[in-house]
Amino acid sequence: MSESGIYAFFKSYGGTTPIEVKNRILINRAVDLLTTTDLSVEEICSRVGFCNAAYFRKQLRRVTGKTPHEIRRESERI
């Protein structure tokens, strides 16, 4: 199957792309690190596999609707 075929398959059956699925998985791991460690956002970004902290923050906000600071602040209340 070609790369474009894989993208079409993901889009038709899941409504998303392989990149979006990968980013969602990475963001879920990042949220776990944000709530359980004191690592910097840049360190978490690097550990989960994002090369660019700005892109990481953008994807985090897109997936969770929250900034890293908001996620940490909410986890402290629990």
DRENDO-132400 format. One line per field, with one value per residue: residue number from 0; residue in one letter; y negated, x negated, z negated of N, C-alpha, C in turn. Coordinates in steps of 0.001 Angstrom, whole numbers. Atoms other than C-alpha are relative to their C-alpha. Example, Ala and Ser with C-alpha at 12.3 -4.5 7.8 and 13.67 -1.06 7.14 Angstrom:
2
nr <- c(0 / 1)
rest <- c(a / s)
n_v <- c(1190 / 1190)
n_u <- c(-890 / 820)
n_w <- c(0 / 60)
ca_v <- c(4500 / 1060)
ca_u <- c(-12300 / -13670)
ca_w <- c(-7800 / -7140)
c_v <- c(-1200 / -1090)
c_u <- c(-900 / 770)
c_w <- c(0 / -730)
//
This chain:
78
nr <- c(0 / 1 / 2 / 3 / 4 / 5 / 6 / 7 / 8 / 9 / 10 / 11 / 12 / 13 / 14 / 15 / 16 / 17 / 18 / 19 / 20 / 21 / 22 / 23 / 24 / 25 / 26 / 27 / 28 / 29 / 30 / 31 / 32 / 33 / 34 / 35 / 36 / 37 / 38 / 39 / 40 / 41 / 42 / 43 / 44 / 45 / 46 / 47 / 48 / 49 / 50 / 51 / 52 / 53 / 54 / 55 / 56 / 57 / 58 / 59 / 60 / 61 / 62 / 63 / 64 / 65 / 66 / 67 / 68 / 69 / 70 / 71 / 72 / 73 / 74 / 75 / 76 / 77)
rest <- c(m / s / e / s / g / i / y / a / f / f / k / s / y / g / g / t / t / p / i / e / v / k / n / r / i / l / i / n / r / a / v / d / l / l / t / t / t / d / l / s / v / e / e / i / c / s / r / v / g / f / c / n / a / a / y / f / r / k / q / l / r / r / v / t / g / k / t / p / h / e / i / r / r / e / s / e / r / i)
n_v <- c(1168 / 1220 / 967 / 708 / -973 / -87 / 1227 / -80 / -1002 / 615 / 1057 / -539 / -851 / 606 / 1434 / 686 / -452 / -698 / 995 / 441 / -1103 / -16 / 1171 / -207 / -940 / 723 / 1004 / -710 / -281 / 1288 / 389 / -826 / 565 / 1315 / -147 / -854 / 394 / 1431 / 245 / 1184 / -270 / -338 / -1359 / -899 / 61 / -830 / -1395 / -671 / -125 / 1208 / 688 / 1437 / 272 / 791 / -946 / -826 / 775 / 143 / -1286 / -220 / 840 / -522 / -1276 / 74 / 1277 / 632 / 241 / -810 / 596 / -336 / -1432 / -168 / 653 / -856 / -1245 / 331 / 106 / -1340)
n_u <- c(-847 / 796 / -163 / -1269 / -1040 / -98 / -659 / -1409 / -614 / -175 / -1005 / -1341 / -450 / 204 / -238 / 1228 / 1194 / 961 / 761 / -859 / -54 / 1306 / 89 / -908 / 681 / 1110 / -567 / -470 / 1202 / 474 / -906 / 405 / 1244 / -302 / -724 / 699 / 1405 / 312 / 823 / -377 / -782 / 955 / 481 / -1112 / -106 / 1077 / -188 / -1096 / 318 / -189 / 1275 / -200 / -861 / -1159 / -914 / -512 / -1020 / -1152 / -684 / -556 / -1205 / -995 / -526 / -571 / -667 / 664 / 1437 / 715 / -210 / -1362 / -29 / 687 / -781 / -1149 / 421 / 359 / -1248 / -564)
n_w <- c(0 / -93 / 1091 / -197 / 295 / 1467 / 452 / -400 / 873 / 1317 / -109 / -231 / 1094 / 1317 / -51 / 380 / -725 / 858 / 770 / 1098 / 961 / 665 / 876 / 1139 / 895 / 625 / 905 / 1197 / 813 / 510 / 1089 / 1137 / 531 / 579 / 1258 / 965 / 163 / -37 / -1177 / -776 / -1205 / -1056 / 247 / -318 / -1461 / -532 / 413 / -694 / -1413 / -805 / -215 / 109 / 1147 / -431 / -641 / 1087 / 718 / -899 / -43 / 1329 / 92 / -941 / 485 / 1348 / 233 / 1137 / -63 / 994 / 1328 / 433 / 325 / 1283 / 1051 / 283 / 647 / 1394 / 770 / 245)
ca_v <- c(0 / -3439 / -6291 / -8160 / -4982 / -4742 / -8372 / -7799 / -4678 / -6542 / -9460 / -7313 / -4934 / -7078 / -10606 / -11508 / -11107 / -8870 / -11993 / -13153 / -9716 / -9743 / -13278 / -12356 / -9425 / -11632 / -14352 / -11817 / -10791 / -14453 / -15149 / -12256 / -13751 / -17236 / -15935 / -13567 / -15310 / -18699 / -18405 / -21535 / -21774 / -21673 / -18471 / -16829 / -17945 / -16266 / -13095 / -12424 / -13042 / -16574 / -18475 / -21925 / -23248 / -25734 / -22973 / -20799 / -23558 / -24082 / -20368 / -20150 / -23004 / -21485 / -18060 / -19070 / -22637 / -23618 / -25033 / -23146 / -25564 / -24959 / -21180 / -21380 / -23787 / -21525 / -18453 / -20229 / -20697 / -16972)
ca_u <- c(0 / -1332 / -1769 / 1159 / 3233 / 2467 / 3471 / 6718 / 7452 / 6886 / 9017 / 11914 / 11999 / 10737 / 11376 / 7770 / 4252 / 1431 / -471 / 2500 / 2732 / -1000 / -822 / 2158 / 196 / -2840 / -690 / 929 / -2546 / -3519 / -442 / -1480 / -4972 / -3571 / -1396 / -3898 / -7277 / -8909 / -10678 / -10739 / -8423 / -11453 / -12726 / -9293 / -9069 / -12381 / -11577 / -8312 / -9786 / -8930 / -11866 / -10360 / -8912 / -6636 / -5126 / -4777 / -2875 / -629 / 187 / 722 / 3215 / 4949 / 5347 / 6070 / 7324 / 4824 / 1332 / -1395 / -965 / 2799 / 2281 / -210 / 1935 / 4982 / 3006 / 1872 / 5501 / 6197)
ca_w <- c(0 / 866 / -1604 / -59 / -336 / -4041 / -4565 / -2643 / -4707 / -7992 / -6831 / -5669 / -8651 / -11493 / -10308 / -11020 / -9637 / -10893 / -12018 / -14105 / -15733 / -16498 / -17924 / -20118 / -21569 / -22208 / -23787 / -26131 / -27310 / -27691 / -29841 / -32061 / -32425 / -33064 / -35875 / -37498 / -37142 / -37496 / -34138 / -32001 / -29029 / -26740 / -28397 / -28121 / -24494 / -23779 / -25730 / -23953 / -20515 / -19425 / -17933 / -18372 / -21658 / -19883 / -17740 / -20857 / -22677 / -19646 / -19441 / -23200 / -23033 / -19984 / -21614 / -25236 / -24889 / -27596 / -27980 / -29877 / -32789 / -32933 / -32916 / -35780 / -37773 / -37444 / -38485 / -41680 / -42765 / -42689)
c_v <- c(-1245 / -906 / -745 / 925 / 163 / -1220 / 40 / 995 / -589 / -1029 / 570 / 822 / -639 / -1492 / -827 / 532 / 764 / -964 / -477 / 1081 / 51 / -1155 / 149 / 944 / -700 / -1031 / 666 / 339 / -1294 / -479 / 798 / -564 / -1365 / 130 / 798 / -366 / -1515 / -341 / -1257 / 427 / 417 / 1426 / 1019 / 84 / 939 / 1480 / 716 / 35 / -1185 / -722 / -1492 / -277 / -800 / 902 / 915 / -729 / -156 / 1295 / 329 / -775 / 532 / 1265 / -154 / -1258 / -795 / -219 / 917 / -520 / 350 / 1470 / 247 / -586 / 854 / 1277 / -235 / -60 / 1361 / 655)
c_u <- c(-902 / 260 / 1331 / 1191 / 222 / 714 / 1497 / 752 / 272 / 1121 / 1400 / 511 / -136 / 251 / -1216 / -1161 / -924 / -808 / 816 / 100 / -1302 / -114 / 890 / -632 / -1133 / 506 / 522 / -1155 / -526 / 865 / -348 / -1268 / 237 / 641 / -755 / -1460 / -116 / -898 / 487 / 797 / -930 / -529 / 1088 / 173 / -1021 / 210 / 1107 / -180 / 309 / -1340 / 98 / 1001 / 1244 / 1042 / 629 / 1122 / 1277 / 810 / 643 / 1300 / 1111 / 661 / 729 / 824 / -649 / -1482 / -692 / 226 / 1388 / 105 / -657 / 804 / 1209 / -398 / -380 / 1237 / 547 / -692)
c_w <- c(0 / -1200 / 132 / -269 / -1499 / -553 / 330 / -882 / -1384 / 23 / 126 / -1188 / -1368 / -41 / -354 / 843 / -949 / -878 / -1195 / -1076 / -789 / -979 / -1225 / -1025 / -748 / -1007 / -1268 / -932 / -612 / -1160 / -1251 / -643 / -642 / -1378 / -1055 / -228 / -50 / 1190 / 718 / 1227 / 1135 / -159 / 338 / 1508 / 636 / -321 / 758 / 1511 / 885 / 97 / -283 / -1123 / 390 / 660 / -1049 / -742 / 843 / 45 / -1344 / -156 / 918 / -550 / -1333 / -237 / -1122 / 279 / -1010 / -1427 / -544 / -406 / -1349 / -1146 / -377 / -729 / -1455 / -879 / -408 / -1179)
//
